Structures are given as C-alpha cells and as structure tokens.
Amino acid sequence: MSVKNIFLRILPAILAVCWLAAPASAQNKQIRVAAAADLQTVMPEIARVFEAHSGTRVEVLFGSSGNFYAQIRNGAPVDVFFSADSEYPRKLEESGFAEAGSSFIYGLGRIVLWMPANAGCDLERVEWKCLESPGVKKIAIANPEHAPYGRAAMAALQKAGIYSGIRTKLVFGESISQAAQFVESGNAQAAILAYSLLSSPALQSGKKWEIPNGMYPPIEQTAIILKSAKDKSSAQDFVKFVTEGPGRELLAKFGFRPPGDRHRAP
C-alpha cells in the first residue's frame, strides 16, 4: 500500500482527533466577569450563549459598580468589568488598572417606578404622586454613593420636584437588586428600579411606570478589560460578543437601549 493511500485512510481519524481536541482546549479557558447588579437577568443568558459559541467558561459575579471599582483597585482577580456607568471604567483606565482604549458602551439603562400589584395607587395615571401617598412608608432605591442607578433615581426625584417631600421615606439597597428585594419582601411599598430587572418573575406582575429618560443623566453602561486579565484574547472576544454579536440582541430583549439611542423618548 502506498504512503498516499495510508495517509488517506488515517486522515479521517486525524481530523476527528483535531475536532475533538479543539473544544477540549477551549473548555480550559475561563474568564471572570464583574457585572453590575442590573445585569442579573440578562448576563447569565449572555454567558451561556457565549460559552456554547466559544467553549470558554464565563464566571459572573454581580454587585454594585462602585463596590466592584473599589475591589478591582484592591487587586480583585477580574478579567472584564461591566459597569452600570461610564465613570468607574474611565477611572480604572486613567489609574492604570484597565487596558487603554478597551472600554465600550454596551447599552443605555432605563429606570422605572415600581409598586406591588395590590398597591392602591394608579401608578400609570398618577405617576410620581403615588410616592406621596400615606400608604407608601418606604421607597427603595440603590445607594447613590456607589450605585449608578441610585444616582439616576435621585436625579429623577429632584427633577420631579418631590425629593424634599419624600426623602425621609427613602431606604437604600447596597445594589439595585437589593433595592428590588426590599420592595419584593414588603419592606418597602415602592421602588425605583432598573428596567432590566422587570423580567424577574417576582417583579413581572407589579405596577410600573417608566420614568422619562430626560429626567436623569444617560446611564451609559460601559464594559472594560482589566490589566489583571489572564486571557485578554478571550476577554476581548466576550466584550465583542456582547457589544456586536448575539449579546447585543439579548440586551435589547431585556430593555437596554443601544448606545446611539440616548435621546429617544421611552
């Protein structure tokens, strides 16, 4: 048997070994993602699709953007940071903790006023005035000191001219997801939440009114690759997947506006 015939006979086996080896190699890759709490509904789905597409495992941690910023500066082992604003990624880049030029706005956040389904106020008709109701004892928002959604809520309350009248009712969650937990549990009777969280089963049946985006500064949610990233190529692939690939469609499905849509009315 000629050498050529022997090669042709074993070629399928060689190709099969290569085909099987490629995913196994990819499965050894892993990136660690710090994600703002408003991404809790969509990021697990994005990670799942990316893993199936690339073979790279994605470990996602959720929390407030400000807390992640502090942790990253203190050496937290994170590859990619998905912040709920653009300020924290900018500061990380300026201070040398993130790769220069690696930041991308992946979506514009939206905020809603939310109340339980059994609330006695017609939220869609009365809007802000529901917060002044005697039945509303506590209003949950994210802590504006380190949560961009908390700052957006404060800006909207001040713009509406009702902050001084309801400020004693405010209770602060460590993150936007904890603010949601306050109102889900009944410890608060209203909350200003991220629109993206409304797909959570616990929030789907409530009353909601989307706060016009002109009442608060644009929530430019930004991702950035960190200097500490062990596999920068995989980190770049993931950011690209979110900003240009199927991840962008999933973000839209969960209520995020595309970056060029900041002036559009809700």
Buried (B, 14 or more C-beta within 10 A) or exposed (E): EEEEEEEEEEEEEEEEEEEEEEEEEBEEBBBBBBBBBBBBBBBBBBBEBBBEEBBBBBEBEBBBBBBBBEBBEEEBEBBBBBBBBBBBBBBBBEEEBBBEEBBBBBBBBBBBBBBBEEBEBEBEEEBBEBBEBEEBEBBBBBBBEBBBBBBBBBBBBBBBEBBEEBEEBBBBBBBBBBBBBBBBEEEBBBBBBBBBBBBBEEBEEBBBBBBBBEBBBBBBBBBBBBBBBEBBEBBBBBBEBBBEBBBBEBBBEBBBBBBEEBEEEE
